[in-house]
Amino acid sequence: MALNMTPIHKNLHTRVTFLGLEFEDLVAVLGFGILMNLTSHFVGDHAKVMGLPLNIFMEFVVPFLTIPFLMLFKYGKPRGYLQDLAMSLIAPRAWCALERDSQITKPYLRDEDPEEGNDE
């Protein structure tokens, strides 16, 4: 009995996208929808936008409109760009160690006196 074999392409570097966005980007859109829903509850229950209640509009329509914006924003950017951008905005700032500090006017380390160094 012959064994039928199917070729399997094992390309692990293929980007998995949906609507041109990565999985992390879609999680960010869902999180943005949750945030918009929470903020709409502070406005009031009777507010309406284009005939829709504000909480429905902010939860579904606004994140749905962010998908094309993210697609245009991320066009030509490397994989994981949105996550790296968020981390660079959250991370503490690291400055160049070669730059002179304008607040420190005295030397940080003092030189040893030549008289103290000789114990002879």
C-alpha positions, 0 to 999 in steps of 0.5 A: 500500500502506497503512502500518500505524502503531502508537502508541508511548507515550514516557513516560521518567518511568515507574518500571521495577519488579519485585515493587515494587522498582527494579533497584538494590534487586534488586541490593542483595538479590543482594549481600545474598545473597552476603554472607549466603552468605560469612558462613554459611561461617564458621559451619561446613559442618554447621550446619542451619536448618529442615532446610536447610544454613545456607549455602543458607538464608542465600543464598536464604531470607534475601534472599527474606525481605528483598524484602517488608521492602524493599517495606514500607520503601520504600512512599511513598518517592521513586525512588532512596531506598535508594541515597540513604540508603546514600550519606548513611550513607557520606558524610562529615558536613558541619556547618553553617558558622554553628555556633561551634566548641567546640574553637577558643577563639582567633580563627582570623584575626587582625586587622591592627594599625592601626600595621602597615598604614600604610607612610607 
